[in-house]
Amino acid sequence: MSRILNRADGEIVRDFLSVADLLEEPQLARLYAYLAQTGEATVQDVMDDLELAQGTAYSYVNRLVDAGVIDVTDDEQPRQYATREIDLTVTTAAGDREYTITPALIDAVGRRETDADIDTYIDRHGVAGLATALTYAVARERGEVTHRLMAEDMDISPLAAEIVLQALRPVVHEHYDIEEAGAGLDELDVGDDDAADAR
């Protein structure tokens, strides 16, 4: 696990434990991802947009404030909350893989309760496996890799690779700048009759 080198060990451990909570509890991950995407929000916004009961919303927000991953940005009522940037790199227990915890990864974990494919993938491959799959999903959306290459590299079936890549597609498009691939008919040098035939 690495972080900015001048931080005290106690702070690094606290940061890691705070992020571990996000990765273990999809509801907290979902709230963090929501705040990361909106910039700032009130508890009422959280209740409305995430369809949470008032007590649940306050409980989750307070837990994330106590964990140090979100801050109160405006003490006036209603209070506004925003995320703190997370910059934490973790090495797997076997020491064979390293991954960085990003808002996109936290968002993917937050979708675990509503996306059975992500849930199954985490059950089988853990959060480290999901982080690796997310890296492949970004590369795939950029046209750099295929699901077969991911399957071969990760020693999983091509079907399992395709399923998780499809499940992660919305996360990738919300967190990364992805250019739309291919040219539309209006960009191609074809006559009107050819374009009509193509439709």
Secondary structure as the mmCIF struct_conf table of DSSP 4:
data_model
#
loop_
_struct_conf.conf_type_id
_struct_conf.id
_struct_conf.beg_label_comp_id
_struct_conf.beg_label_asym_id
_struct_conf.beg_label_seq_id
_struct_conf.end_label_comp_id
_struct_conf.end_label_asym_id
_struct_conf.end_label_seq_id
STRN STRN1 SER A 2 SER A 2
TURN_TY1_P TURN_TY1_P1 LEU A 5 ASN A 6
BEND BEND1 ARG A 7 ARG A 7
HELX_RH_AL_P HELX_RH_AL_P1 ASP A 9 GLU A 24
HELX_RH_AL_P HELX_RH_AL_P2 PRO A 26 THR A 38
BEND BEND2 GLY A 39 GLY A 39
STRN STRN2 ALA A 41 ALA A 41
HELX_RH_AL_P HELX_RH_AL_P3 VAL A 43 LEU A 50
TURN_TY1_P TURN_TY1_P2 GLU A 51 GLU A 51
HELX_RH_AL_P HELX_RH_AL_P4 GLN A 54 ALA A 67
TURN_TY1_P TURN_TY1_P3 GLY A 68 GLY A 68
BEND BEND3 VAL A 69 VAL A 69
STRN STRN3 ILE A 70 ASP A 74
BEND BEND4 GLU A 76 PRO A 78
HELX_LH_PP_P HELX_LH_PP_P1 ARG A 79 ARG A 79
STRN STRN4 GLN A 80 THR A 83
HELX_LH_PP_P HELX_LH_PP_P2 ARG A 84 ILE A 86
STRN STRN5 LEU A 88 THR A 91
TURN_TY1_P TURN_TY1_P4 ALA A 93 ALA A 94
BEND BEND5 GLY A 95 ASP A 96
STRN STRN6 GLU A 98 ILE A 101
HELX_RH_AL_P HELX_RH_AL_P5 PRO A 103 GLY A 110
HELX_RH_3T_P HELX_RH_3T_P1 ARG A 111 GLU A 113
TURN_TY1_P TURN_TY1_P5 THR A 114 THR A 114
HELX_RH_AL_P HELX_RH_AL_P6 ALA A 116 GLU A 141
TURN_TY1_P TURN_TY1_P6 ARG A 142 GLY A 143
BEND BEND6 GLU A 144 GLU A 144
HELX_RH_AL_P HELX_RH_AL_P7 HIS A 147 MET A 154
TURN_TY1_P TURN_TY1_P7 ASP A 155 ASP A 155
HELX_RH_AL_P HELX_RH_AL_P8 PRO A 158 HIS A 175
BEND BEND7 TYR A 176 TYR A 176
HELX_LH_PP_P HELX_LH_PP_P3 GLU A 179 ALA A 181
BEND BEND8 GLY A 182 GLY A 182
HELX_RH_3T_P HELX_RH_3T_P2 LEU A 185 GLU A 187
BEND BEND9 LEU A 188 LEU A 188
HELX_RH_AL_P HELX_RH_AL_P9 ASP A 192 ALA A 198
#
